[in-house]
Amino acid sequence: MKAGFVIEQLERHDEALARLLEVVDARLRVAALVAGDFFGDGVEQGRELLRAAAEALRDGSLGYASILARRA
């Protein structure tokens, strides 16, 4: 029981998060090519955050899940 809830079902969806990170990376690369000067360091900062998120996903400290729970 967690915070007054009983977890009925837990589904990991880490692969969906990995795909999302790939899409965001592709968009950041396009932004850098098309209007890199407009964003200043923002695109590179975004890519650094993206790399950190991808590493956290690989080592298991970041993930995505759906949880079905009921009140205890």
N, CA, C and O atoms as CSV, one atom per row, in Angstrom:
chain,resi,resn,atom,element,x,y,z
A,1,MET,N,N,0.851,-1.173,0.000
A,1,MET,CA,C,0.000,0.000,0.000
A,1,MET,C,C,0.895,1.233,0.000
A,1,MET,O,O,1.857,1.312,0.764
A,2,LYS,N,N,0.574,2.189,-0.857
A,2,LYS,CA,C,1.318,3.441,-0.959
A,2,LYS,C,C,0.336,4.596,-0.823
A,2,LYS,O,O,-0.589,4.716,-1.626
A,3,ALA,N,N,0.523,5.445,0.178
A,3,ALA,CA,C,-0.292,6.649,0.362
A,3,ALA,C,C,-1.782,6.340,0.345
A,3,ALA,O,O,-2.569,7.114,-0.201
A,4,GLY,N,N,-2.173,5.224,0.934
A,4,GLY,CA,C,-3.576,4.875,1.003
A,4,GLY,C,C,-4.123,4.178,-0.226
A,4,GLY,O,O,-5.335,3.992,-0.341
A,5,PHE,N,N,-3.247,3.784,-1.155
A,5,PHE,CA,C,-3.668,3.102,-2.366
A,5,PHE,C,C,-3.036,1.721,-2.441
A,5,PHE,O,O,-1.925,1.507,-1.958
A,6,VAL,N,N,-3.748,0.802,-3.043
A,6,VAL,CA,C,-3.219,-0.533,-3.326
A,6,VAL,C,C,-2.995,-0.597,-4.832
A,6,VAL,O,O,-3.915,-0.369,-5.617
A,7,ILE,N,N,-1.784,-0.905,-5.219
A,7,ILE,CA,C,-1.458,-0.988,-6.645
A,7,ILE,C,C,-2.010,-2.293,-7.200
A,7,ILE,O,O,-1.666,-3.382,-6.739
A,8,GLU,N,N,-2.872,-2.157,-8.198
A,8,GLU,CA,C,-3.481,-3.318,-8.853
A,8,GLU,C,C,-2.624,-3.780,-10.027
A,8,GLU,O,O,-2.439,-4.979,-10.238
A,9,GLN,N,N,-2.108,-2.827,-10.781
A,9,GLN,CA,C,-1.342,-3.165,-11.989
A,9,GLN,C,C,-0.314,-2.066,-12.250
A,9,GLN,O,O,-0.588,-0.880,-12.068
A,10,LEU,N,N,0.853,-2.479,-12.673
A,10,LEU,CA,C,1.926,-1.550,-13.024
A,10,LEU,C,C,2.495,-1.989,-14.358
A,10,LEU,O,O,2.935,-3.129,-14.507
A,11,GLU,N,N,2.486,-1.082,-15.332
A,11,GLU,CA,C,3.039,-1.394,-16.654
A,11,GLU,C,C,4.153,-0.415,-16.971
A,11,GLU,O,O,3.942,0.798,-16.974
A,12,ARG,N,N,5.331,-0.940,-17.235
A,12,ARG,CA,C,6.462,-0.100,-17.634
A,12,ARG,C,C,6.330,0.226,-19.115
A,12,ARG,O,O,5.950,-0.627,-19.917
A,13,HIS,N,N,6.643,1.457,-19.466
A,13,HIS,CA,C,6.588,1.905,-20.855
A,13,HIS,C,C,7.865,2.679,-21.204
A,13,HIS,O,O,7.814,3.722,-21.855
A,14,ASP,N,N,8.992,2.156,-20.765
A,14,ASP,CA,C,10.260,2.845,-20.990
A,14,ASP,C,C,10.563,3.010,-22.479
A,14,ASP,O,O,11.196,3.989,-22.876
A,15,GLU,N,N,10.117,2.063,-23.301
A,15,GLU,CA,C,10.382,2.164,-24.740
A,15,GLU,C,C,9.660,3.380,-25.332
A,15,GLU,O,O,10.165,3.995,-26.270
A,16,ALA,N,N,8.496,3.731,-24.802
A,16,ALA,CA,C,7.781,4.930,-25.268
A,16,ALA,C,C,8.569,6.180,-24.906
A,16,ALA,O,O,8.641,7.121,-25.696
A,17,LEU,N,N,9.154,6.192,-23.728
A,17,LEU,CA,C,9.974,7.330,-23.326
A,17,LEU,C,C,11.223,7.426,-24.201
A,17,LEU,O,O,11.629,8.525,-24.577
A,18,ALA,N,N,11.829,6.297,-24.524
A,18,ALA,CA,C,13.003,6.289,-25.400
A,18,ALA,C,C,12.654,6.865,-26.773
A,18,ALA,O,O,13.425,7.639,-27.339
A,19,ARG,N,N,11.490,6.483,-27.305
A,19,ARG,CA,C,11.057,7.032,-28.609
A,19,ARG,C,C,10.815,8.534,-28.511
A,19,ARG,O,O,11.169,9.280,-29.425
A,20,LEU,N,N,10.219,8.980,-27.415
A,20,LEU,CA,C,9.988,10.409,-27.218
A,20,LEU,C,C,11.308,11.168,-27.189
A,20,LEU,O,O,11.423,12.234,-27.795
A,21,LEU,N,N,12.293,10.634,-26.497
A,21,LEU,CA,C,13.603,11.286,-26.443
A,21,LEU,C,C,14.229,11.362,-27.835
A,21,LEU,O,O,14.873,12.356,-28.169
A,22,GLU,N,N,14.045,10.326,-28.642
A,22,GLU,CA,C,14.559,10.356,-30.017
A,22,GLU,C,C,13.877,11.440,-30.841
A,22,GLU,O,O,14.535,12.135,-31.615
A,23,VAL,N,N,12.566,11.592,-30.684
A,23,VAL,CA,C,11.822,12.620,-31.424
A,23,VAL,C,C,12.277,14.017,-31.001
A,23,VAL,O,O,12.485,14.890,-31.843
A,24,VAL,N,N,12.427,14.219,-29.707
A,24,VAL,CA,C,12.874,15.518,-29.211
A,24,VAL,C,C,14.283,15.819,-29.729
A,24,VAL,O,O,14.566,16.952,-30.118
A,25,ASP,N,N,15.161,14.824,-29.739
A,25,ASP,CA,C,16.517,15.025,-30.251
A,25,ASP,C,C,16.488,15.424,-31.724
A,25,ASP,O,O,17.218,16.324,-32.140
A,26,ALA,N,N,15.651,14.759,-32.507
A,26,ALA,CA,C,15.546,15.095,-33.931
A,26,ALA,C,C,15.069,16.532,-34.106
A,26,ALA,O,O,15.583,17.250,-34.963
A,27,ARG,N,N,14.111,16.954,-33.320
A,27,ARG,CA,C,13.600,18.322,-33.423
A,27,ARG,C,C,14.643,19.346,-33.000
A,27,ARG,O,O,14.742,20.422,-33.589
A,28,LEU,N,N,15.414,19.008,-31.983
A,28,LEU,CA,C,16.478,19.926,-31.561
A,28,LEU,C,C,17.562,20.042,-32.637
A,28,LEU,O,O,18.099,21.125,-32.867
A,29,ARG,N,N,17.878,18.931,-33.289
A,29,ARG,CA,C,18.870,18.986,-34.377
A,29,ARG,C,C,18.368,19.852,-35.526
A,29,ARG,O,O,19.134,20.628,-36.098
A,30,VAL,N,N,17.098,19.726,-35.866
A,30,VAL,CA,C,16.519,20.563,-36.923
A,30,VAL,C,C,16.545,22.029,-36.506
A,30,VAL,O,O,16.898,22.893,-37.309
A,31,ALA,N,N,16.179,22.316,-35.270
A,31,ALA,CA,C,16.203,23.694,-34.775
A,31,ALA,C,C,17.605,24.281,-34.857
A,31,ALA,O,O,17.769,25.452,-35.199
A,32,ALA,N,N,18.615,23.479,-34.548
A,32,ALA,CA,C,19.996,23.960,-34.625
A,32,ALA,C,C,20.392,24.282,-36.060
A,32,ALA,O,O,21.093,25.262,-36.313
A,33,LEU,N,N,19.942,23.454,-36.997
A,33,LEU,CA,C,20.270,23.683,-38.408
A,33,LEU,C,C,19.534,24.888,-38.989
A,33,LEU,O,O,20.110,25.688,-39.725
A,34,VAL,N,N,18.262,25.001,-38.648
A,34,VAL,CA,C,17.417,26.030,-39.260
A,34,VAL,C,C,17.604,27.386,-38.600
A,34,VAL,O,O,17.710,28.398,-39.293
A,35,ALA,N,N,17.647,27.423,-37.299
A,35,ALA,CA,C,17.669,28.718,-36.597
A,35,ALA,C,C,18.530,28.660,-35.349
A,35,ALA,O,O,18.137,29.166,-34.298
A,36,GLY,N,N,19.698,28.048,-35.455
A,36,GLY,CA,C,20.573,27.890,-34.297
A,36,GLY,C,C,20.925,29.195,-33.622
A,36,GLY,O,O,20.961,29.262,-32.393
A,37,ASP,N,N,21.187,30.240,-34.400
A,37,ASP,CA,C,21.552,31.536,-33.814
A,37,ASP,C,C,20.396,32.151,-33.037
A,37,ASP,O,O,20.614,32.825,-32.031
A,38,PHE,N,N,19.192,31.928,-33.487
A,38,PHE,CA,C,18.008,32.483,-32.837
A,38,PHE,C,C,17.878,31.955,-31.406
A,38,PHE,O,O,17.472,32.691,-30.507
A,39,PHE,N,N,18.218,30.693,-31.198
A,39,PHE,CA,C,18.051,30.060,-29.896
A,39,PHE,C,C,19.266,30.212,-28.984
A,39,PHE,O,O,19.211,29.832,-27.814
A,40,GLY,N,N,20.344,30.753,-29.498
A,40,GLY,CA,C,21.545,30.902,-28.681
A,40,GLY,C,C,22.038,29.551,-28.202
A,40,GLY,O,O,22.169,28.614,-28.990
A,41,ASP,N,N,22.310,29.452,-26.915
A,41,ASP,CA,C,22.789,28.192,-26.324
A,41,ASP,C,C,21.638,27.240,-25.979
A,41,ASP,O,O,21.871,26.133,-25.495
A,42,GLY,N,N,20.419,27.665,-26.223
A,42,GLY,CA,C,19.255,26.879,-25.815
A,42,GLY,C,C,19.206,25.496,-26.419
A,42,GLY,O,O,18.858,24.534,-25.734
A,43,VAL,N,N,19.549,25.376,-27.697
A,43,VAL,CA,C,19.494,24.061,-28.339
A,43,VAL,C,C,20.533,23.133,-27.728
A,43,VAL,O,O,20.241,21.974,-27.434
A,44,GLU,N,N,21.739,23.640,-27.537
A,44,GLU,CA,C,22.779,22.788,-26.944
A,44,GLU,C,C,22.439,22.421,-25.507
A,44,GLU,O,O,22.704,21.299,-25.076
A,45,GLN,N,N,21.863,23.340,-24.770
A,45,GLN,CA,C,21.437,23.024,-23.402
A,45,GLN,C,C,20.343,21.960,-23.416
A,45,GLN,O,O,20.329,21.057,-22.580
A,46,GLY,N,N,19.436,22.080,-24.367
A,46,GLY,CA,C,18.391,21.074,-24.505
A,46,GLY,C,C,18.961,19.713,-24.830
A,46,GLY,O,O,18.509,18.701,-24.294
A,47,ARG,N,N,19.953,19.680,-25.707
A,47,ARG,CA,C,20.561,18.392,-26.067
A,47,ARG,C,C,21.331,17.797,-24.893
A,47,ARG,O,O,21.370,16.577,-24.735
A,48,GLU,N,N,21.948,18.652,-24.064
A,48,GLU,CA,C,22.625,18.154,-22.864
A,48,GLU,C,C,21.620,17.519,-21.906
A,48,GLU,O,O,21.872,16.451,-21.347
A,49,LEU,N,N,20.481,18.185,-21.721
A,49,LEU,CA,C,19.431,17.610,-20.867
A,49,LEU,C,C,18.919,16.298,-21.444
A,49,LEU,O,O,18.653,15.345,-20.712
A,50,LEU,N,N,18.787,16.261,-22.745
A,50,LEU,CA,C,18.325,15.055,-23.422
A,50,LEU,C,C,19.308,13.904,-23.226
A,50,LEU,O,O,18.898,12.772,-22.966
A,51,ARG,N,N,20.597,14.190,-23.348
A,51,ARG,CA,C,21.604,13.144,-23.120
A,51,ARG,C,C,21.541,12.636,-21.677
A,51,ARG,O,O,21.672,11.437,-21.432
A,52,ALA,N,N,21.340,13.551,-20.726
A,52,ALA,CA,C,21.232,13.144,-19.316
A,52,ALA,C,C,19.990,12.274,-19.111
A,52,ALA,O,O,20.040,11.283,-18.382
A,53,ALA,N,N,18.880,12.643,-19.751
A,53,ALA,CA,C,17.657,11.844,-19.630
A,53,ALA,C,C,17.849,10.459,-20.243
A,53,ALA,O,O,17.405,9.461,-19.675
A,54,ALA,N,N,18.504,10.396,-21.394
A,54,ALA,CA,C,18.752,9.108,-22.050
A,54,ALA,C,C,19.647,8.223,-21.178
A,54,ALA,O,O,19.414,7.019,-21.076
A,55,GLU,N,N,20.650,8.803,-20.562
A,55,GLU,CA,C,21.534,8.036,-19.675
A,55,GLU,C,C,20.763,7.540,-18.452
A,55,GLU,O,O,20.935,6.396,-18.028
A,56,ALA,N,N,19.915,8.396,-17.887
A,56,ALA,CA,C,19.109,7.994,-16.725
A,56,ALA,C,C,18.131,6.881,-17.106
A,56,ALA,O,O,17.868,5.982,-16.307
A,57,LEU,N,N,17.602,6.941,-18.306
A,57,LEU,CA,C,16.713,5.876,-18.784
A,57,LEU,C,C,17.479,4.559,-18.911
A,57,LEU,O,O,16.981,3.506,-18.514
A,58,ARG,N,N,18.686,4.625,-19.463
A,58,ARG,CA,C,19.505,3.411,-19.623
A,58,ARG,C,C,19.870,2.787,-18.280
A,58,ARG,O,O,19.851,1.565,-18.136
A,59,ASP,N,N,20.208,3.632,-17.286
A,59,ASP,CA,C,20.634,3.058,-16.005
A,59,ASP,C,C,19.465,2.766,-15.059
A,59,ASP,O,O,19.672,2.291,-13.943
A,60,GLY,N,N,18.240,3.052,-15.506
A,60,GLY,CA,C,17.069,2.681,-14.727
A,60,GLY,C,C,16.603,3.696,-13.705
A,60,GLY,O,O,15.649,3.430,-12.974
A,61,SER,N,N,17.248,4.857,-13.629
A,61,SER,CA,C,16.811,5.856,-12.652
A,61,SER,C,C,15.707,6.762,-13.203
A,61,SER,O,O,15.165,7.592,-12.472
A,62,LEU,N,N,15.373,6.609,-14.477
A,62,LEU,CA,C,14.265,7.334,-15.089
A,62,LEU,C,C,13.449,6.333,-15.881
A,62,LEU,O,O,14.002,5.437,-16.519
A,63,GLY,N,N,12.154,6.481,-15.842
A,63,GLY,CA,C,11.303,5.574,-16.584
A,63,GLY,C,C,9.924,6.168,-16.757
A,63,GLY,O,O,9.642,7.278,-16.307
A,64,TYR,N,N,9.080,5.412,-17.411
A,64,TYR,CA,C,7.712,5.830,-17.681
A,64,TYR,C,C,6.829,4.625,-17.426
A,64,TYR,O,O,7.130,3.519,-17.874
A,65,ALA,N,N,5.740,4.841,-16.704
A,65,ALA,CA,C,4.868,3.716,-16.358
A,65,ALA,C,C,3.436,4.190,-16.218
A,65,ALA,O,O,3.169,5.371,-15.995
A,66,SER,N,N,2.529,3.251,-16.352
A,66,SER,CA,C,1.127,3.513,-16.002
A,66,SER,C,C,0.804,2.640,-14.805
A,66,SER,O,O,1.216,1.484,-14.717
A,67,ILE,N,N,0.058,3.225,-13.892
A,67,ILE,CA,C,-0.253,2.533,-12.630
A,67,ILE,C,C,-1.767,2.534,-12.452
A,67,ILE,O,O,-2.417,3.573,-12.568
A,68,LEU,N,N,-2.312,1.372,-12.172
A,68,LEU,CA,C,-3.721,1.233,-11.841
A,68,LEU,C,C,-3.778,0.911,-10.356
A,68,LEU,O,O,-3.213,-0.087,-9.909
A,69,ALA,N,N,-4.464,1.759,-9.590
A,69,ALA,CA,C,-4.538,1.566,-8.146
A,69,ALA,C,C,-5.951,1.853,-7.656
A,69,ALA,O,O,-6.754,2.488,-8.340
A,70,ARG,N,N,-6.226,1.371,-6.467
A,70,ARG,CA,C,-7.514,1.637,-5.840
A,70,ARG,C,C,-7.264,2.087,-4.403
A,70,ARG,O,O,-6.239,1.775,-3.797
A,71,ARG,N,N,-8.224,2.821,-3.888
A,71,ARG,CA,C,-8.115,3.257,-2.478
A,71,ARG,C,C,-8.158,2.035,-1.567
A,71,ARG,O,O,-8.925,1.096,-1.782
A,72,ALA,N,N,-7.325,2.080,-0.564
A,72,ALA,CA,C,-7.281,0.957,0.392
A,72,ALA,C,C,-8.468,0.966,1.311
A,72,ALA,O,O,-8.587,0.095,2.173
